[in-house]
Amino acid sequence: MKSIGGYFELELVKGKEYHEEAIRLNTGRNAFEYIMLANNFTKVYLPFFTCDVLLEPLKKHKIEYEFYSIDQSLEPLFNYEKISSQEVFLYTNYFGLKDLFIENLASQVKNIIIDNSQSFFSKPTEGINTFYSPRKFFGLPDGGYLYTTKKLDKSLERDLSFSRFSHLLKRIDSSAEDGYNDFVENDKSLKNHDIKKMSMLTQSLLRTIDYDLSIEKRKYHFAFLHQELKKTNKFKIGDFFTGVPMVYPYWTEDISLRKRLLENKIYTPIYWKNVLLWSDKNSIEYKLVEEVIYLPIDHRYNSKDLNRILKIIFHE
């Protein structure tokens, strides 16, 4: 029964979600788990260059997995003919740059999962299992989206998110630095959760976002940085870029750059430290972790912020 009267709740703008037609779950990794279970896949082929949280559901359900390598265009070095009817191939839409490649890949490979955790704005290909992790793009405590043709034959409990908000609130009320430990703890708290429906709180927040503005700013910021950095970037991004990017991947030989940015309160993520344990030091995957600086380009920033980043890169 709906409560009437009493104290006020947070008043959030009631707009539309970007992925209105998706299945709403509590995390991206649980969306992956949902796909594996609903399709009864017995084995998955994963890229070495991926987050280790994807192994959680595989170990939980004792599902076999095998890693594959990628090339400098972030595309698989793999013989797709080896995939059997009960096996599946997972490909990551790296940094939101690989939409065109995925269209081609989906036409070649029957059993495929697209990990769009780094590509929130990429629409799913019809009939292709696809999942998303929106907290990689927006201030959210949790949540995942899923498109799939097969459904689990079980009812799902709805998740609760109110206890996972301290890092988001502290960043507003205090500082990013004060909230960082809470952010780390929130990440840890999402491990090994059962598959649940997305919380009402997370869904409500996803209805408040100006998605058009986010798309516009990300594209503009990416193009702005690329114009200034393409001559020194070892990534030949112009050869394979499509879509709405997550970050600007700057592959540089400037080994002190990450430290200089950090000293100036410019925080750049590392994707992903677990890859250093899985890969050879001479591999492309190892270099993507150690040598690439992933520069922020999202909707929170403007040209002044990007110029500040460029001044540090160019020692100005």
C-alpha positions in Angstrom: 0.0 0.0 0.0 1.3 3.4 -1.0 2.2 5.7 1.9 0.5 9.2 2.0 1.8 12.1 4.0 4.8 12.2 6.3 8.3 13.4 5.5 9.5 14.2 1.9 11.6 11.9 -0.2 14.3 13.0 -2.7 12.4 14.8 -5.5 13.9 13.4 -8.8 12.9 14.5 -12.3 10.8 11.8 -13.8 12.1 11.4 -17.4 12.8 8.3 -19.5 15.6 5.8 -19.3 17.9 5.4 -22.3 17.4 1.7 -22.3 13.6 1.6 -21.7 13.2 -1.9 -23.4 16.0 -3.6 -21.5 15.7 -6.1 -18.6 16.8 -4.1 -15.5 19.1 -6.0 -13.1 21.3 -5.1 -10.1 24.8 -5.3 -11.8 26.4 -5.7 -15.2 28.1 -8.9 -14.1 24.8 -10.3 -13.1 23.4 -9.5 -16.5 26.3 -11.6 -17.9 25.4 -14.4 -15.4 21.8 -14.2 -16.5 22.8 -14.7 -20.2 25.0 -17.7 -19.4 22.3 -19.4 -17.3 19.3 -18.6 -19.6 21.1 -20.0 -22.6 22.7 -23.0 -20.8 26.1 -22.1 -22.2 28.8 -24.5 -20.9 31.8 -22.5 -22.0 32.7 -18.9 -22.8 35.6 -17.4 -24.7 36.7 -14.2 -23.0 39.3 -11.6 -23.9 42.4 -11.4 -21.8 41.8 -7.6 -21.7 38.7 -7.6 -19.5 37.7 -7.0 -15.9 38.1 -10.0 -13.6 34.5 -9.5 -12.1 33.3 -11.4 -15.2 34.9 -14.5 -13.7 32.6 -14.3 -10.6 29.5 -16.0 -12.2 31.7 -18.5 -14.1 33.4 -19.7 -11.0 30.1 -19.7 -9.1 28.4 -22.0 -11.6 31.5 -23.9 -12.6 31.3 -22.7 -16.2 34.4 -23.3 -18.3 36.2 -20.3 -19.8 39.1 -19.7 -22.1 40.9 -16.4 -22.9 41.8 -15.0 -26.3 44.1 -12.1 -27.4 43.3 -9.0 -29.3 45.3 -6.8 -31.8 46.1 -3.1 -31.8 42.7 -2.3 -33.2 41.2 -4.0 -30.2 39.8 -6.9 -32.3 40.0 -10.6 -31.6 42.8 -12.9 -32.8 40.5 -15.9 -32.8 39.2 -18.8 -35.0 35.4 -18.5 -34.6 34.9 -21.9 -36.2 35.9 -23.5 -32.9 32.8 -22.3 -31.1 30.4 -25.2 -30.5 26.6 -24.9 -30.2 26.8 -24.8 -26.3 29.7 -22.4 -26.2 29.6 -18.6 -26.6 32.1 -15.9 -27.6 32.2 -12.6 -25.5 33.4 -9.4 -27.1 33.9 -6.1 -25.3 32.9 -2.9 -27.0 36.1 -1.2 -25.9 35.7 2.4 -24.7 32.6 2.7 -27.0 34.7 2.7 -30.1 33.8 -0.6 -31.8 30.2 -0.4 -33.0 31.0 -1.0 -36.6 33.2 -3.9 -35.9 30.5 -5.5 -33.7 28.0 -5.2 -36.6 30.3 -7.3 -38.7 31.2 -9.7 -36.0 27.5 -10.4 -35.1 26.9 -11.4 -38.7 29.7 -13.9 -38.5 29.3 -15.5 -35.1 26.1 -17.2 -34.0 26.7 -17.6 -30.3 28.0 -14.2 -29.1 27.6 -11.9 -26.1 28.4 -8.2 -26.4 29.8 -6.5 -23.3 28.7 -2.9 -23.6 29.8 -2.0 -20.1 32.1 0.6 -21.7 29.6 1.6 -24.3 26.4 2.7 -22.7 25.0 4.5 -25.7 25.4 1.7 -28.2 22.1 0.2 -29.2 21.9 -3.7 -29.1 21.9 -5.7 -32.4 18.6 -7.5 -32.7 18.8 -11.0 -31.4 22.3 -10.6 -29.8 22.8 -11.0 -26.1 24.0 -7.6 -24.8 24.6 -6.2 -21.4 25.5 -2.8 -19.9 26.8 -1.3 -16.6 25.4 2.3 -16.4 27.4 3.2 -13.3 30.5 3.4 -15.5 28.9 6.4 -17.2 26.8 8.1 -14.5 26.7 8.7 -10.7 24.9 5.5 -9.7 25.4 3.0 -6.9 24.8 -0.2 -9.0 22.6 -1.4 -11.8 22.8 -3.3 -15.1 20.8 -3.5 -18.3 20.3 -6.6 -20.4 19.0 -7.5 -23.8 18.4 -11.2 -24.5 16.2 -13.5 -26.4 16.0 -16.1 -23.7 14.6 -15.5 -20.2 15.3 -17.2 -16.9 12.4 -19.2 -15.6 12.5 -17.7 -12.1 11.1 -14.7 -10.3 13.7 -12.2 -9.1 13.8 -10.3 -5.9 14.3 -6.5 -6.2 17.6 -5.1 -5.0 17.9 -2.2 -2.5 20.5 0.5 -3.0 20.2 3.1 -0.3 23.2 1.8 1.7 25.5 2.2 -1.3 25.2 6.0 -1.7 27.9 7.5 0.6 30.5 8.0 -2.1 28.1 9.8 -4.3 26.8 12.0 -1.6 30.3 12.8 -0.2 31.6 13.8 -3.6 28.8 16.5 -3.7 28.9 17.5 -0.1 32.6 17.3 0.6 35.0 16.2 -2.2 35.9 13.4 -4.6 38.9 12.6 -2.4 36.8 12.3 0.8 34.4 9.9 -1.0 37.0 7.7 -2.6 37.3 5.1 0.1 33.6 4.7 0.2 33.7 4.3 -3.6 36.2 1.4 -3.2 34.0 -0.2 -0.5 30.9 0.1 -2.6 32.7 -1.7 -5.4 33.7 -4.5 -3.0 30.1 -4.7 -1.7 28.8 -5.7 -5.2 30.8 -8.9 -5.3 29.0 -12.2 -5.5 25.5 -10.9 -5.3 22.6 -12.9 -6.5 20.8 -11.8 -9.7 18.2 -9.3 -8.7 16.0 -6.7 -10.3 17.4 -3.2 -10.4 16.5 -1.2 -7.3 13.8 1.4 -7.5 16.3 4.1 -6.5 18.8 3.3 -9.2 16.0 3.2 -11.8 14.6 6.5 -10.6 18.1 8.1 -10.9 18.4 6.7 -14.5 15.2 8.6 -15.4 16.8 12.0 -14.3 19.7 12.0 -16.8 20.0 14.3 -19.8 21.2 11.6 -22.2 21.3 13.9 -25.3 23.6 16.3 -23.5 25.9 13.5 -22.4 26.2 12.2 -25.9 26.9 15.6 -27.3 29.6 16.4 -24.8 31.3 13.1 -25.0 31.6 13.3 -28.8 32.8 16.9 -28.7 35.3 16.3 -26.0 36.7 13.2 -27.7 37.1 15.1 -31.0 38.7 18.0 -29.2 41.3 15.9 -27.5 41.9 13.8 -30.6 42.6 16.9 -32.7 45.4 17.9 -30.2 46.8 14.4 -29.4 46.4 12.3 -32.5 50.0 13.1 -33.7 51.5 11.7 -30.5 48.9 9.0 -29.8 50.1 5.5 -30.6 46.5 4.5 -31.0 45.4 5.1 -34.6 41.9 5.9 -33.4 40.7 7.4 -36.6 40.9 4.0 -38.2 38.3 2.3 -36.1 36.3 5.0 -34.1 32.5 4.9 -34.1 29.9 5.5 -31.5 29.8 7.5 -28.2 33.1 7.1 -26.4 33.6 6.4 -22.8 37.1 7.9 -22.5 39.9 9.1 -24.7 42.6 6.4 -24.8 46.0 8.1 -25.1 48.8 5.6 -25.7 52.0 7.5 -24.9 55.6 6.9 -24.1 55.5 9.6 -21.5 55.8 7.3 -18.4 55.4 10.2 -16.0 52.1 11.5 -17.4 49.8 9.5 -15.1 51.7 10.7 -12.0 51.6 14.4 -13.2 47.9 14.2 -13.9 47.3 12.6 -10.4 49.3 15.4 -8.7 47.0 17.9 -10.4 43.8 16.1 -9.2 43.1 14.6 -12.7 42.1 11.0 -12.1 42.5 8.5 -14.9 41.2 4.9 -14.5 43.4 1.8 -15.1 41.7 -1.0 -17.2 42.4 -3.5 -15.7 45.2 -4.4 -13.2 44.2 -8.1 -13.2 45.3 -8.3 -16.8 48.9 -7.8 -15.7 48.7 -11.2 -13.9 47.1 -12.9 -16.9 49.2 -11.6 -19.8 52.8 -11.6 -21.0 54.7 -8.3 -20.6 55.2 -8.0 -24.3 51.5 -8.5 -25.1 49.2 -5.8 -26.3 47.0 -6.4 -23.3 49.8 -5.7 -20.9 50.6 -2.5 -22.7 47.0 -1.4 -22.7 47.1 -1.5 -18.9 50.6 0.0 -18.4 51.0 2.5 -21.2 47.6 3.8 -22.1 46.2 6.8 -20.2 42.4 6.9 -20.3 41.5 10.6 -20.2 38.0 11.7 -18.9 35.7 13.3 -21.5 32.3 13.0 -19.9 29.4 15.5 -19.5 30.8 17.0 -16.3 33.5 18.8 -18.1 34.1 21.7 -20.5 36.8 23.0 -22.8 38.5 24.8 -19.9 38.9 21.4 -18.2 40.3 19.7 -21.3 42.8 22.5 -21.9 44.0 22.0 -18.3 44.6 18.4 -19.1 46.4 19.3 -22.3 48.7 21.7 -20.5 49.9 18.9 -18.2 50.4 16.6 -21.1 52.5 19.1 -23.0 54.4 20.3 -19.9 53.1 23.9 -20.4 
